[in-house]
Amino acid sequence: MPAFPNPELHALYQRDLGDIWEAARVAGVKPGTIRVWESRGKIERVRLEGGQPLYHLPTIEAAAKVKPGRPARAA
């Protein structure tokens, strides 16, 4: 299960979906970074029949706000 799962298919709006280039633009990263996030389980594609791979842009935006690294230790 991805760290940032997509909403259920019935809850998606077409305006919130984009290809890898739009996902990268929303996240402020390169398309290769989107592929890495997907391969590491941070995000997932929206799976629609017969179409190109799409991404839920609000989910991508939320994932981009979380910076990599370890959490700070408690004092």
Secondary structure by P-SEA (a helix, b strand, c coil): cccccccccccccccccccaaaaaaaacccaaaaaaaaaacccccccccccccccaaaaaaaaaacccccccccc
